[in-house]
Amino acid sequence: MAGQGTPATALLTRRKIAHTTHPYDVSPDAPNYGALVAAALGVPPERVFKSLVAEVDGRLTVAVVPVTGELDLKALAASVGGKRAALADRAVAERTTGYVRGGISPLGQRRALPTVVDASALDHPTVYVSAGRRGLQVQLAPADLVALTGAVTAPIAAG
């Protein structure tokens, strides 16, 4: 599996977006997974972002938030003009994105979903997001992440 591309890395390569992939070895079932990934990569955890699929008023939406915090569901709903948000069922998230839990990338998803990137991403020269499989992160400029996903940025992280 190492060395094989993913839909996320293929998209970055096809669009000629500067990026670097970073493999790591952390069990997806480990408590405090995000902090362990950041430690394995040797980067501050506030630069590592997780992708969560939520349902906002019945519509699937991707939230990209730092691994150091949780998703503020009310803020997510408000950022896309909705009233209520809840995390999507794992099977629905996997089927819709084409990725498995622990490897859901905001990039190269099977079906493009509305995406919201936490505004804190813009505080960093580069951020890390899943490259589309467990054990692989991709580092890229937050502006490129926002542009490629058609995302809006908003303060959607809590904690």
C-alpha positions as CSV (number, residue, x, y, z in Angstrom):
1,M,0.0,0.0,0.0
2,A,2.9,2.4,0.7
3,G,3.6,4.5,-2.3
4,Q,0.2,4.0,-3.9
5,G,-1.7,7.2,-4.6
6,T,-5.1,8.0,-3.3
7,P,-7.9,10.1,-4.9
8,A,-6.7,13.0,-2.7
9,T,-3.0,12.8,-3.8
10,A,-4.1,12.3,-7.4
11,L,-6.1,15.5,-7.2
12,L,-3.2,17.4,-5.8
13,T,-0.8,16.1,-8.5
14,R,-3.3,16.7,-11.3
15,R,-3.9,20.3,-10.2
16,K,-0.1,20.8,-9.7
17,I,-0.7,21.9,-6.0
18,A,2.5,21.9,-3.9
19,H,2.1,19.2,-1.2
20,T,4.1,16.7,0.8
21,T,2.9,13.3,2.0
22,H,3.8,12.1,5.4
23,P,3.3,8.5,6.5
24,Y,2.8,7.6,10.2
25,D,2.0,4.6,12.3
26,V,-0.7,5.1,14.8
27,S,-3.6,2.7,15.6
28,P,-6.9,4.3,14.4
29,D,-8.5,3.0,17.6
30,A,-5.9,4.7,19.9
31,P,-7.3,7.2,22.4
32,N,-6.3,10.8,21.5
33,Y,-5.6,9.7,18.0
34,G,-5.1,13.2,16.5
35,A,-2.5,14.2,19.2
36,L,-0.7,10.9,18.5
37,V,-0.6,11.6,14.8
38,A,0.8,15.1,15.4
39,A,3.4,13.6,17.7
40,A,4.3,10.9,15.1
41,L,4.7,13.6,12.5
42,G,6.7,15.9,14.8
43,V,4.4,18.9,14.3
44,P,2.3,21.0,16.6
45,P,-1.2,19.4,17.0
46,E,-3.0,22.7,16.1
47,R,-1.6,22.2,12.5
48,V,-3.1,18.7,12.1
49,F,-6.8,18.7,11.0
50,K,-9.4,16.0,11.0
51,S,-12.3,15.7,8.5
52,L,-15.7,14.9,10.0
53,V,-18.8,14.3,8.0
54,A,-21.9,15.8,9.5
55,E,-25.5,16.2,8.5
56,V,-26.8,19.8,8.5
57,D,-30.5,20.0,8.1
58,G,-30.4,16.6,6.3
59,R,-27.6,17.6,4.0
60,L,-24.1,16.0,4.3
61,T,-21.3,18.5,5.0
62,V,-17.6,18.1,5.7
63,A,-16.1,19.9,8.7
64,V,-12.3,20.2,8.8
65,V,-11.2,21.0,12.4
66,P,-8.0,20.8,14.4
67,V,-7.3,17.5,16.1
68,T,-6.8,19.5,19.3
69,G,-10.5,20.3,19.6
70,E,-14.0,19.1,18.9
71,L,-16.5,20.2,16.2
72,D,-19.0,22.8,17.4
73,L,-22.1,21.5,15.6
74,K,-24.1,24.7,16.1
75,A,-21.3,26.8,14.6
76,L,-21.1,24.4,11.7
77,A,-24.8,24.6,11.0
78,A,-24.7,28.4,11.2
79,S,-21.7,28.5,8.8
80,V,-23.7,26.9,6.0
81,G,-27.0,28.6,6.8
82,G,-28.5,25.6,8.6
83,K,-30.3,25.2,11.9
84,R,-29.3,21.7,13.2
85,A,-26.2,19.6,12.7
86,A,-25.2,16.1,13.9
87,L,-22.4,13.8,13.0
88,A,-23.3,11.5,10.1
89,D,-23.5,7.8,10.5
90,R,-20.0,6.2,10.0
91,A,-21.3,3.9,7.1
92,V,-22.9,6.9,5.4
93,A,-19.7,9.0,5.7
94,E,-17.6,6.2,4.3
95,R,-19.9,5.3,1.5
96,T,-20.3,9.0,0.5
97,T,-16.7,10.0,0.6
98,G,-15.2,6.8,-0.6
99,Y,-12.8,6.7,2.4
100,V,-12.7,4.8,5.7
101,R,-12.9,6.3,9.2
102,G,-9.5,7.5,10.2
103,G,-8.6,8.1,6.6
104,I,-11.4,10.5,5.4
105,S,-9.7,13.2,3.4
106,P,-11.5,16.5,2.5
107,L,-9.9,16.1,-0.9
108,G,-10.8,13.8,-3.7
109,Q,-14.0,12.5,-2.2
110,R,-16.3,10.3,-4.3
111,R,-19.0,12.9,-4.1
112,A,-18.1,16.6,-3.6
113,L,-19.8,17.8,-0.4
114,P,-20.1,21.3,1.0
115,T,-17.0,21.8,3.1
116,V,-16.2,24.1,6.1
117,V,-12.6,24.6,7.2
118,D,-12.1,25.9,10.7
119,A,-10.8,29.5,10.4
120,S,-7.7,28.6,12.5
121,A,-6.3,26.8,9.5
122,L,-5.5,30.2,8.0
123,D,-3.2,31.0,10.9
124,H,-0.6,28.5,9.6
125,P,1.6,28.4,6.5
126,T,0.7,24.8,5.9
127,V,-1.7,22.3,7.5
128,Y,-1.9,18.5,7.6
129,V,-5.1,16.6,6.6
130,S,-5.7,13.0,5.8
131,A,-4.3,12.0,2.4
132,G,-7.1,9.5,2.0
133,R,-6.0,6.4,3.9
134,R,-5.0,5.6,7.4
135,G,-1.4,6.2,8.1
136,L,-0.9,9.0,5.5
137,Q,-1.2,12.7,5.9
138,V,-0.8,15.4,3.3
139,Q,0.7,18.8,4.0
140,L,-0.5,21.8,2.0
141,A,-1.2,25.5,2.2
142,P,-4.6,26.2,3.8
143,A,-5.5,28.4,0.9
144,D,-5.1,25.5,-1.5
145,L,-7.2,23.3,0.8
146,V,-10.0,25.9,0.8
147,A,-9.8,26.4,-3.0
148,L,-9.7,22.7,-3.9
149,T,-12.7,21.8,-1.7
150,G,-14.7,25.0,-2.5
151,A,-14.8,25.5,1.3
152,V,-15.9,28.3,3.4
153,T,-13.9,29.2,6.5
154,A,-15.6,29.8,9.8
155,P,-14.8,29.3,13.5
156,I,-16.3,25.8,13.9
157,A,-14.0,24.2,16.4
158,A,-14.8,24.0,20.1
159,G,-12.2,23.5,22.8
